Each structure stands twice: as structure tokens, then as C-alpha cells.
Amino acid sequence: MDLVSVRGSLTQAGSENVERTGFYAIYSAGVETCGGTIRDAQGRIMSPGFTTGAYPPNLECMWTLMASPGNKVEAWFNTMELEDTPDCSKDYLEIRELTSDGDVLTILCGSNKKRLAAEKIWLTLITDNDVSGRGFELEYEQTYGMEWEKVPSGMVSSPLYPNLYPPENKNVVWKIDGYDGTTIIRYEILYFDLPCDDEIIIYDGPTNDDPELFRKCGQLSDLSPRDLIQETTQHRMKIRFRTDDNAVVGHGFQLSWKLMVQEDWDWDNVDPEQIPIGTCGFNPVIVGENPFWITSPGFPNDYAPSQDCFWHLTASQEHSVEFFLQFLDVEPSADCSLDFLSFIDGPYANDPQIYRACGGKAFTPKRIRSSGRYMTILFHTDDAIHENAHRTGFNGTYYFACGGTRTADNGIISSPKYDGEYPDDTDCYWMINMSPGHTVGIVFGQDHDKPFSIDGHGPYCNETGYAGDFVALYNGATVDSPPLMPQAQEGFQNDAC
């Protein structure tokens, strides 16, 4: 029982000679319990029967140690005496991170001990009806502050949030580090209650010397819309929460943050890395020249039902995104409406679909390309698992491709590796999109330092039966639009266009 009511009823008149001083009681959280949710700053847990020397049979007790978002709870065992078996199959303590079905941190039995640290720790004690032991005693303490590196998003909150934070001298720091050269950080303040002896400072960078984005106290209603949502100018951010040992405290703050892709970057100075493989989605996925892998969750093992996994891929403005789908084994259906893999031409789920796939028994590897710098991949599985249906999902690699969409009033388009040798077997598509009422002018090779040199064959440049390299212009958004390029242009090498 985690809730106890106390009632005092003093209604009857007594003798004038009887002293009536009332009552005084001390209460505290029980430590020898079979489970519970614990948010205290520190304390201890004992398994049932620990003080009497033996735990009961047939127990299933679950405790949850919870820190406020963006902080951790640390736990360690003073005593561990459970029935000892080689595989911990009889009496054991199972410990998971974040949720009751999250990653298993460890399974303990016998006298094995382990120190733990996580935002949420789930402990489940299972005992059979046979040999018993003394059980375990565990101490815990919340620690404040955290650092994230290349994590897509997260939450930060004051110590013990949503409860009052401790009236102590503290200087708690959180640091977020995204992808250098390609991402910035956006934060949004969700809750705010700080007496003005205390303050929160948010820096546009990793140190106290960087520009301040936010330094305030007060209530959420005191903040302007600009205060609530802001973005850094770089890939790092520092949050500092400073409190005094003042008796007046508040409930603190909570904010969310996420990595955002910059409007553009110099891809020559960016070195993307392999994202975690086998996760259910990732955002952002920075796309570079070198290919990296994306696989379905759990690949090459069977994927789980009831999933919607999104990967949001972004290249620089000079490029589009190409995905080489190399393996596919997804539950088949007539219209791919059950389980499917979808490639979307843009950063949002409701952008146009490029390709949708399911099945896989007769699958042929396929290259899928976006029209611009964004591609979204959705892997959807329904809630049904069909008998004898073993499906492993998909894998493939992503990398940037030449081409893309241009919307600026003027700019430069060049072939891959211009000033060097452009690669063989290349198809590049650019779309120049102006606002209504404007036309597009394009000039090739008038600068002697930037010559036009395409390895063509024959007097004309056209796609029909043409064996050489060429550039073609179209009066519209697709290659089915009317051609614009003249058949030959004087002064171009090899008369190629």
C-alpha cells in the first residue's frame, strides 16, 4: 500500500482535569516492500523478509527508481543473498533500463552485485517455491546533470521535477553536442517556476563564455514567445541551473531539445558517421559521399509487429539522396498495405512517395533517389504475426547523389568533381524552381577559367540512341517536358551539350 490516511476525531468534551495535548506521529517511506515507484532524492530498498533473514517463496516484486528527465539515479547493493544457480533460473533480480520491457542491464542471483546508473531503473525480484535466502539491500541516490553526444532529441528538467527542487547550493550542468557543421539545436521550455534567488542560463555553445540565449527566473507566464523556443547557431549547447540554499524554492523547469539540420553546409568539410544500426528510425541522418547502412530493427533477426520507424535523411543543398536497397524480406500483400517499406521524396511523412515495397522472394536490388536534399524512409509493420511467417526486414546503404532542387534567384550548378574528371555511369537531375512570373536563364562555359568539356560523340546531343555524355535542358519539371537545349552549340568541345 502506497497511500495511508490518518484521521483524528476530537469532538467529545472531557474532564477539566484531564490534559488534552493531542498526538504526534513520525512517518517515513517503508524500505522493506514488494515493489513500488520511487522518486526520492536518496534512500534504500530491502527485499521482503530481509530484516527477518529470509524472503518468502513465489514472489514477483517490481520496483521503479525514477530520476527527473535529463538526470540519473545511481544504485548499489550493500547485500545480495539470493539462491545461487549457474543461469540464475530460480531466484533472481532482473534489472532493466528506462521501461519494464527495456534493455536488460543485468540479471543477478547468488551474491553477485552491480552498480547501476540510468534515468529509470526497473528491478524485478522473482523467487520460486524452493530454497530461500536473506535477499538484498540496495541504496540509491539521484545525480543531476548529463551530457549527450549525437543523440537526436531529449528532455532536461530540474532536480526532483515535478516536485520542488532541493533548497541547496547547486550548479547543475547539461551539455548537448550534435554533428559539427551540419546541425543546430532547438529547445522549447515546457514548464517554468523559479524564484529569483535561482536561475537557469542557456548558452549558445559549450562554455560559460559563449553567448547567452536565455537567463531568467519567474513563472512560465513571464516568458515571451521568443524565450520559449530558440535555436543555437552551432552544434553545441550548455544549460546551467544555479540554486542557493534558500528556503524558498519552486518546482523548477522542464524543456525539450532536438537536433535540427542547418539550412546548408559545406560538404567538403563535413565527415558524416554511421548511425546506430538496427534502431527503429533516426533523425537526423546526415548524408555524405561515403555509403552507410540502414537496416530494419533487429536485422537479420525477425522484425517485431506494430512499428512505425522513420529515418530522416538530409544531404547538402548541392546534392540529392540515393538509397541502394540491397535486401528485402517483408510480409507480402497485394497493395503493400500490411507491412511495407516506403521511400518519401521530402522531409515529411505526407510528402510524395517515391517507392513502396513489400514481399521479397523475387526481389532485385534497387536504387531509389530523391529529387532534392531530403528523403524520408518509413518502415511500417502491422500488429499481426502470421503463423510460420519469418521476416527479417531490409537493409541498404545511403549516400548523396548529384542533382537536387534550386530555389534561389541565382546560383551555380556544376558536374560532379568539376575541375577534375567527372565519374562514369552518372545520371544527375537538377530542377530550378522560380517563383511564378519569372523565367530561368542559364549560361554554360563563358568563363575561360570554367570551360565546358563533355565527352560526346557525333554532331548532336540527344538521348535517343546516343552513346556519349550529354547535358540536356527541359522547359518544365520533368524529363518529359519539351527540350530547351539546341542540338549543337558552337564553341563547345566535341560539339556536346
C-alpha positions as CSV (number, residue, x, y, z in Angstrom):
1,M,0.0,0.0,0.0
2,D,1.5,3.4,-1.0
3,L,-1.3,5.6,0.5
4,V,-2.3,5.8,4.2
5,S,-4.9,8.1,5.7
6,V,-4.8,9.4,9.2
7,R,-7.9,10.7,10.9
8,G,-8.1,12.4,14.3
9,S,-11.5,13.0,15.8
10,L,-11.6,15.2,18.9
11,T,-15.3,16.1,19.5
12,Q,-16.3,14.8,22.9
13,A,-15.9,17.2,25.9
14,G,-13.7,15.8,28.6
15,S,-12.9,16.4,32.2
16,E,-11.4,19.8,33.0
17,N,-8.7,17.9,35.0
18,V,-7.5,15.8,32.0
19,E,-4.6,17.1,30.0
20,R,-5.5,17.1,26.2
21,T,-2.3,17.7,24.2
22,G,-3.3,15.7,21.1
23,F,-0.9,13.4,19.3
24,Y,2.5,13.5,17.5
25,A,3.5,10.9,14.9
26,I,6.6,10.3,12.7
27,Y,6.1,8.8,9.3
28,S,8.6,7.6,6.7
29,A,8.6,5.5,3.5
30,G,8.8,1.8,4.0
31,V,12.0,0.2,2.7
32,E,11.1,-3.5,3.1
33,T,8.4,-3.7,0.5
34,C,7.4,-5.8,-2.5
35,G,7.7,-3.2,-5.2
36,G,6.8,0.5,-5.7
37,T,7.7,3.6,-7.7
38,I,10.4,5.7,-6.0
39,R,11.3,9.3,-6.9
40,D,13.1,10.3,-3.7
41,A,16.5,12.0,-3.8
42,Q,18.1,9.2,-1.9
43,G,17.1,6.2,0.2
44,R,17.3,2.4,0.3
45,I,15.3,-0.7,-0.6
46,M,15.2,-4.0,1.1
47,S,13.5,-7.1,-0.3
48,P,10.6,-8.6,1.7
49,G,11.8,-10.5,4.8
50,F,15.3,-9.0,4.7
51,T,15.3,-8.0,8.3
52,T,14.0,-11.4,9.4
53,G,16.6,-13.3,7.5
54,A,14.7,-14.9,4.6
55,Y,12.5,-13.8,1.7
56,P,9.1,-15.6,1.1
57,P,8.6,-18.0,-1.8
58,N,6.8,-17.3,-5.1
59,L,7.4,-13.6,-5.1
60,E,7.2,-11.2,-8.1
61,C,8.1,-7.7,-6.9
62,M,8.8,-4.8,-9.1
63,W,10.5,-1.5,-8.1
64,T,10.9,1.5,-10.3
65,L,13.7,4.0,-9.4
66,M,13.0,7.3,-11.3
67,A,15.1,10.4,-11.8
68,S,13.6,13.5,-13.3
69,P,14.1,13.7,-17.1
70,G,17.7,14.5,-18.0
71,N,19.1,13.3,-14.7
72,K,20.1,9.9,-13.4
73,V,19.6,7.7,-10.4
74,E,22.6,5.6,-9.1
75,A,22.1,2.5,-7.1
76,W,24.4,0.0,-5.5
77,F,24.0,-3.2,-3.4
78,N,25.1,-3.5,0.2
79,T,23.9,-7.1,0.5
80,M,22.9,-9.6,-2.1
81,E,21.9,-13.1,-1.0
82,L,19.7,-15.0,-3.4
83,E,19.5,-18.7,-4.3
84,D,22.6,-19.3,-6.5
85,T,22.3,-21.1,-9.8
86,P,24.6,-21.0,-12.8
87,D,22.0,-19.5,-15.1
88,C,20.0,-17.5,-12.5
89,S,16.9,-19.5,-13.4
90,K,15.3,-19.9,-10.0
91,D,15.5,-16.9,-7.7
92,Y,16.9,-13.8,-9.4
93,L,16.7,-10.0,-9.7
94,E,16.3,-8.7,-13.2
95,I,17.3,-5.1,-13.9
96,R,16.2,-3.1,-16.9
97,E,16.7,0.4,-18.1
98,L,14.0,3.1,-18.9
99,T,11.0,0.7,-19.2
100,S,9.7,-2.6,-17.9
101,D,10.5,-4.1,-21.3
102,G,13.6,-2.0,-22.0
103,D,17.2,-3.2,-22.4
104,V,18.2,-5.7,-19.7
105,L,21.2,-4.3,-17.8
106,T,21.9,-7.4,-15.8
107,I,20.3,-10.4,-14.1
108,L,21.6,-11.1,-10.6
109,C,21.5,-14.1,-8.3
110,G,23.7,-15.6,-5.6
111,S,26.0,-12.9,-4.1
112,N,26.6,-11.1,-7.4
113,K,26.4,-7.3,-7.2
114,K,26.5,-4.5,-9.7
115,R,26.5,-0.7,-9.6
116,L,23.7,0.9,-11.7
117,A,23.0,4.3,-13.2
118,A,20.2,5.3,-15.5
119,E,17.3,7.8,-15.8
120,K,14.9,5.0,-14.9
121,I,15.8,1.6,-13.3
122,W,13.3,-1.3,-13.2
123,L,14.0,-4.1,-10.7
124,T,12.0,-7.3,-10.7
125,L,12.5,-9.9,-8.0
126,I,11.4,-13.4,-8.9
127,T,11.5,-16.3,-6.4
128,D,10.4,-19.9,-6.7
129,N,8.9,-22.1,-4.1
130,D,12.1,-23.8,-3.1
131,V,15.4,-22.6,-1.5
132,S,15.3,-19.1,0.1
133,G,17.9,-16.6,1.2
134,R,18.2,-13.3,3.0
135,G,17.5,-11.2,-0.1
136,F,19.0,-7.9,-1.0
137,E,19.6,-4.4,0.4
138,L,20.1,-1.5,-2.1
139,E,20.9,2.1,-1.7
140,Y,20.1,4.8,-4.3
141,E,20.8,8.5,-4.9
142,Q,19.8,10.8,-7.7
143,T,22.6,12.6,-9.6
144,Y,21.9,15.7,-11.6
145,G,23.2,16.8,-15.0
146,M,24.0,14.9,-18.1
147,E,25.8,15.0,-21.5
148,W,24.5,13.9,-24.8
149,E,26.6,13.4,-28.0
150,K,24.9,12.9,-31.4
151,V,21.6,12.0,-29.8
152,P,18.6,13.2,-31.8
153,S,16.4,14.6,-29.0
154,G,15.8,14.6,-25.3
155,M,14.4,16.3,-22.2
156,V,16.1,18.3,-19.4
157,S,14.4,19.1,-16.1
158,S,15.4,20.4,-12.7
159,P,16.3,18.1,-9.8
160,L,13.3,16.1,-8.5
161,Y,10.9,17.6,-11.1
162,P,7.9,17.8,-10.9
163,N,8.4,18.0,-7.2
164,L,10.1,21.0,-5.5
165,Y,13.9,21.0,-6.1
166,P,16.1,20.8,-3.0
167,P,17.0,24.1,-1.2
168,E,20.7,23.6,-1.7
169,N,23.7,25.4,-3.3
170,K,23.9,23.6,-6.6
171,N,25.4,24.3,-10.0
172,V,23.9,21.6,-12.4
173,V,25.1,21.4,-16.0
174,W,23.7,19.7,-19.0
175,K,25.6,19.6,-22.4
176,I,24.4,18.7,-25.8
177,D,26.7,18.0,-28.8
178,G,25.3,17.4,-32.2
179,Y,27.0,17.0,-35.6
180,D,29.7,19.5,-36.3
181,G,29.0,21.6,-39.4
182,T,25.5,20.2,-40.1
183,T,23.2,20.6,-37.1
184,I,22.0,23.2,-34.7
185,I,19.9,22.7,-31.5
186,R,16.3,23.8,-30.9
187,Y,14.9,23.9,-27.4
188,E,11.4,24.6,-26.1
189,I,10.6,25.5,-22.5
190,L,7.6,23.4,-21.3
191,Y,7.4,24.4,-17.6
192,F,9.0,27.2,-15.6
193,D,8.8,28.0,-11.9
194,L,11.9,29.6,-10.4
195,P,12.1,32.0,-7.5
196,C,14.6,34.8,-8.4
197,D,17.3,33.7,-6.0
198,D,17.8,30.9,-8.5
199,E,18.3,31.0,-12.3
200,I,18.7,28.9,-15.5
201,I,21.2,30.0,-18.2
202,I,21.3,28.5,-21.7
203,Y,24.4,29.1,-23.7
204,D,24.9,29.1,-27.5
205,G,27.9,26.8,-27.1
206,P,29.6,24.5,-24.6
207,T,31.1,27.1,-22.2
208,N,30.1,29.9,-19.9
209,D,32.0,32.3,-22.2
210,D,29.6,31.6,-25.2
211,P,26.7,33.9,-25.9
212,E,23.7,33.6,-23.6
213,L,20.4,32.5,-25.3
214,F,18.4,32.6,-22.1
215,R,18.8,33.8,-18.4
216,K,15.6,34.1,-16.5
217,C,13.7,33.4,-13.3
218,G,10.0,33.7,-12.5
219,Q,6.9,31.9,-14.0
220,L,6.1,30.5,-17.4
221,S,3.7,33.3,-17.9
222,D,6.6,35.8,-17.5
223,L,8.3,34.4,-20.6
224,S,7.9,35.8,-24.1
225,P,7.3,33.6,-27.2
226,R,11.0,34.1,-28.1
227,D,12.1,32.9,-24.7
228,L,10.1,29.7,-25.0
229,I,11.6,28.5,-28.3
230,Q,15.1,29.3,-29.5
231,E,17.8,27.8,-31.7
232,T,21.6,27.8,-31.4
233,T,23.8,29.0,-34.1
234,Q,26.1,25.9,-33.8
235,H,26.0,22.2,-32.9
236,R,26.6,22.6,-29.2
237,M,24.6,23.9,-26.3
238,K,25.1,24.2,-22.5
239,I,22.3,24.5,-19.8
240,R,23.2,25.7,-16.4
241,F,20.9,25.6,-13.3
242,R,22.2,27.6,-10.4
243,T,20.4,27.5,-6.9
244,D,21.1,28.9,-3.5
245,D,20.4,27.3,-0.1
246,N,17.4,29.5,0.2
247,A,14.2,28.2,1.9
248,V,12.1,29.5,-1.0
249,V,12.2,27.0,-3.9
250,G,10.0,26.2,-6.8
251,H,9.1,23.3,-9.0
252,G,11.9,24.2,-11.4
253,F,11.7,23.7,-15.1
254,Q,11.4,21.3,-17.9
255,L,12.5,21.7,-21.5
256,S,12.7,19.6,-24.6
257,W,15.5,19.8,-27.2
258,K,16.3,18.3,-30.6
259,L,18.9,18.4,-33.3
260,M,18.0,20.4,-36.4
261,V,19.6,20.3,-39.8
262,Q,21.3,23.5,-40.9
263,E,19.9,25.3,-43.9
264,D,23.1,24.3,-45.8
265,W,26.7,23.3,-45.2
266,D,30.0,22.8,-47.0
267,W,30.0,19.1,-47.6
268,D,33.8,19.2,-48.3
269,N,34.3,20.0,-44.6
270,V,31.7,17.5,-43.3
271,D,32.5,13.9,-42.4
272,P,29.3,12.1,-41.6
273,E,29.3,8.9,-39.4
274,Q,27.5,5.6,-39.4
275,I,24.2,6.0,-37.4
276,P,23.3,3.2,-35.0
277,I,22.3,0.1,-36.9
278,G,19.1,-1.8,-36.1
279,T,17.2,1.1,-34.4
280,C,13.6,2.0,-35.1
281,G,14.4,5.2,-37.1
282,F,16.8,8.0,-36.6
283,N,16.7,11.8,-37.1
284,P,18.7,13.5,-38.5
285,V,20.6,11.2,-40.8
286,I,23.4,13.2,-42.3
287,V,24.2,12.0,-45.8
288,G,27.7,12.2,-47.3
289,E,29.8,10.8,-50.1
290,N,30.6,7.5,-48.4
291,P,27.8,4.9,-48.1
292,F,26.5,3.9,-44.7
293,W,24.0,1.2,-43.7
294,I,20.3,1.4,-42.6
295,T,18.6,-1.9,-41.5
296,S,15.2,-2.8,-40.1
297,P,15.1,-3.1,-36.3
298,G,16.8,-6.4,-35.1
299,F,18.1,-7.3,-38.6
300,P,19.0,-10.1,-39.5
301,N,16.6,-11.5,-36.9
302,D,12.8,-11.2,-37.4
303,Y,11.3,-7.8,-37.0
304,A,8.6,-7.0,-34.4
305,P,5.0,-6.1,-35.1
306,S,3.3,-2.7,-34.5
307,Q,6.2,-0.5,-35.6
308,D,6.4,2.8,-37.5
309,C,10.1,3.6,-37.9
310,F,11.2,6.9,-39.6
311,W,14.7,7.7,-40.9
312,H,15.0,11.4,-41.9
313,L,17.9,11.7,-44.4
314,T,19.4,15.1,-45.3
315,A,22.2,16.0,-47.8
316,S,23.7,19.4,-48.5
317,Q,21.8,21.7,-50.9
318,E,24.1,20.7,-53.7
319,H,23.0,17.1,-53.6
320,S,20.1,14.7,-53.6
321,V,19.9,11.4,-51.6
322,E,20.2,7.9,-53.0
323,F,19.4,4.7,-51.2
324,F,20.6,1.4,-52.5
325,L,18.1,-1.2,-51.3
326,Q,20.1,-4.4,-51.3
327,F,17.8,-6.9,-49.4
328,L,14.1,-7.0,-48.7
329,D,12.1,-9.6,-46.8
330,V,8.8,-8.1,-45.7
331,E,5.3,-9.6,-45.3
332,P,3.7,-9.6,-48.8
333,S,0.3,-8.2,-49.6
334,A,-1.5,-7.2,-52.9
335,D,-1.1,-3.4,-52.3
336,C,1.7,-3.5,-49.7
337,S,-0.9,-2.3,-47.1
338,L,0.2,-4.6,-44.2
339,D,3.9,-4.4,-43.7
340,F,5.9,-2.2,-46.1
341,L,9.0,-0.1,-46.7
342,S,8.3,3.4,-48.1
343,F,10.6,6.0,-49.6
344,I,9.3,9.5,-49.4
345,D,10.5,12.5,-51.5
346,G,10.9,15.1,-48.8
347,P,11.4,15.6,-45.1
348,Y,7.8,14.9,-44.0
349,A,5.7,11.8,-44.0
350,N,3.0,13.4,-46.2
351,D,5.4,14.3,-49.0
352,P,5.1,12.4,-52.3
353,Q,6.1,8.8,-52.2
354,I,8.9,7.6,-54.5
355,Y,8.7,3.9,-54.0
356,R,6.9,1.4,-51.7
357,A,7.9,-2.2,-51.4
358,C,6.9,-5.4,-49.6
359,G,7.4,-9.2,-50.2
360,G,11.0,-10.0,-51.3
361,K,11.1,-13.6,-52.6
362,A,11.9,-12.3,-56.1
363,F,13.4,-9.0,-55.0
364,T,16.0,-7.4,-57.2
365,P,18.3,-4.7,-55.6
366,K,17.1,-1.2,-56.5
367,R,18.4,2.3,-56.3
368,I,16.0,5.0,-55.1
369,R,16.8,8.7,-55.5
370,S,15.1,11.8,-54.1
371,S,14.5,14.9,-56.2
372,G,16.1,17.2,-53.6
373,R,18.3,17.1,-50.5
374,Y,15.7,15.3,-48.3
375,M,14.5,11.7,-48.2
376,T,12.3,10.0,-45.5
377,I,12.2,6.2,-45.1
378,L,9.3,4.6,-43.3
379,F,9.2,1.0,-42.2
380,H,5.7,0.0,-41.1
381,T,4.6,-3.3,-39.6
382,D,1.1,-4.1,-38.6
383,D,0.0,-5.8,-35.3
384,A,-0.4,-9.3,-36.7
385,I,2.2,-12.1,-36.7
386,H,1.2,-14.8,-39.1
387,E,2.0,-18.4,-38.4
388,N,5.3,-19.6,-39.8
389,A,6.0,-16.1,-41.1
390,H,9.7,-15.4,-40.5
391,R,10.5,-12.0,-42.0
392,T,13.9,-10.3,-41.5
393,G,13.1,-6.9,-43.0
394,F,15.5,-4.9,-45.1
395,N,19.0,-3.5,-45.4
396,G,20.7,-1.0,-47.7
397,T,23.1,1.9,-48.0
398,Y,22.6,5.7,-48.3
399,Y,24.8,8.3,-49.8
400,F,24.5,11.6,-51.7
401,A,23.9,11.8,-55.4
402,C,24.5,14.6,-57.8
403,G,21.5,16.8,-58.6
404,G,18.8,18.5,-56.5
405,T,16.4,21.4,-56.4
406,R,17.4,25.0,-56.6
407,T,15.0,27.8,-55.5
408,A,17.4,30.8,-55.1
409,D,17.2,33.7,-57.7
410,N,20.7,32.8,-58.9
411,G,23.4,30.2,-58.4
412,I,25.8,27.7,-59.8
413,I,25.3,24.2,-61.0
414,S,28.3,22.0,-61.8
415,S,29.0,18.4,-62.7
416,P,30.4,16.1,-60.0
417,K,34.1,16.7,-59.2
418,Y,34.2,19.7,-61.6
419,D,37.8,20.8,-62.4
420,G,38.7,17.1,-62.3
421,E,37.4,14.1,-64.1
422,Y,33.6,13.6,-63.6
423,P,32.8,9.9,-62.8
424,D,31.5,7.3,-65.2
425,D,27.9,5.9,-65.1
426,T,26.4,9.0,-63.7
427,D,22.9,10.5,-64.1
428,C,22.3,13.9,-62.4
429,Y,19.0,15.7,-62.3
430,W,18.6,19.3,-61.2
431,M,15.4,21.3,-61.0
432,I,15.5,25.1,-60.9
433,N,12.2,26.4,-59.4
434,M,11.5,30.1,-59.6
435,S,8.5,32.0,-58.2
436,P,5.6,32.4,-60.6
437,G,6.1,35.1,-63.3
438,H,9.8,34.6,-63.6
439,T,11.8,32.7,-66.2
440,V,15.2,31.0,-65.8
441,G,18.4,31.9,-67.7
442,I,21.4,29.6,-67.8
443,V,24.8,30.2,-69.3
444,F,27.4,27.5,-70.0
445,G,31.2,27.8,-70.2
446,Q,31.6,31.6,-71.0
447,D,34.3,31.9,-68.3
448,H,37.7,30.7,-69.7
449,D,38.6,29.5,-66.2
450,K,35.4,27.4,-66.1
451,P,35.3,25.7,-69.5
452,F,32.5,23.4,-70.8
453,S,34.0,20.0,-71.6
454,I,31.7,17.0,-72.1
455,D,33.0,13.8,-73.8
456,G,30.4,13.5,-76.5
457,H,30.3,11.6,-79.8
458,G,28.6,12.8,-83.0
459,P,27.1,16.1,-84.2
460,Y,24.0,16.1,-82.0
461,C,23.3,15.8,-78.3
462,N,20.1,13.8,-77.7
463,E,19.2,10.8,-75.6
464,T,17.8,8.6,-78.4
465,G,20.4,6.2,-79.5
466,Y,23.2,8.5,-78.2
467,A,26.3,6.7,-76.9
468,G,28.2,9.7,-75.4
469,D,27.9,12.0,-72.4
470,F,25.5,15.0,-72.6
471,V,23.7,17.7,-70.7
472,A,20.0,18.4,-71.6
473,L,17.7,21.2,-70.6
474,Y,13.9,20.9,-70.3
475,N,11.2,23.5,-70.2
476,G,9.5,22.1,-67.2
477,A,9.9,20.0,-64.0
478,T,10.4,16.6,-65.6
479,V,12.5,14.9,-68.4
480,D,9.1,14.5,-70.3
481,S,8.9,18.3,-70.6
482,P,9.8,19.9,-74.0
483,P,13.6,20.2,-74.6
484,L,15.3,23.6,-74.4
485,M,18.9,22.9,-75.4
486,P,19.8,23.5,-79.1
487,Q,21.0,20.4,-80.9
488,A,24.6,21.8,-81.3
489,Q,26.3,24.8,-79.8
490,E,29.4,26.4,-81.4
491,G,32.5,26.5,-79.3
492,F,31.7,23.6,-77.0
493,Q,34.3,20.7,-77.1
494,N,33.2,17.7,-79.1
495,D,30.0,19.7,-80.0
496,A,28.4,18.1,-76.9
497,C,25.8,19.8,-74.9
